[in-house]
C-alpha cells in the first residue's frame, strides 16, 4: 500500500486548514491514500476528555474526523504486533537498560519513547505508509529507518 499515515499533530493541522499541510495534500495524486492510525484517533479523543474546551469546537473536530479520517483509519490488529515487537526489540538492543530488572515502560520513558508513537510507527511499517509527523521520535526513528519513511509537512 502506498500513501501517508498522519500523526496527531498533522491531523490537527489538517483540521485547522494549515496552509502547508493543505498545499502538500493538493500536490499529491488524487488517488493517494491519506490516513491516520486508530491510536491517533484515541489521542485526539483523550485530548478532548482532558480539556475543558468549547464543546462546539470538540464537535466540529469530531465531525471532521468522521468525514475525513475515520473512514480511512488504520486499525491495530494482530498483524501490527510483530512490527511493534520489532521496534521495541531494536530499541532495547540499541539502548540496553542500565539494570537488567528495569521495567520496559520505565526504560522507554527514560529514553523519551512514547508507546503510542511506537504503535503509530508500527502501523505505518505494517502498511507500507510514509509516516507524517513533526515529532522527533529520535530513538524510534533510529531503529526503523530505512524500513519506515518519514516526512513532515509542517
Secondary structure, DSSP 8 states (H G I E B T S, - for coil): --EEEE-HHHHHHHHTT-HHHHHHHHHS-TT-EEEEBHHHHHHHHHHHHHS---HHHHHHHHHHIIIIIGGG-B---HHHHHHHHHHHHHHHHHT--SSTT--HHHHHHHHT--HHHHHHHHHHHHHT-EEE-S---HHHHHHHTTTS-EE---
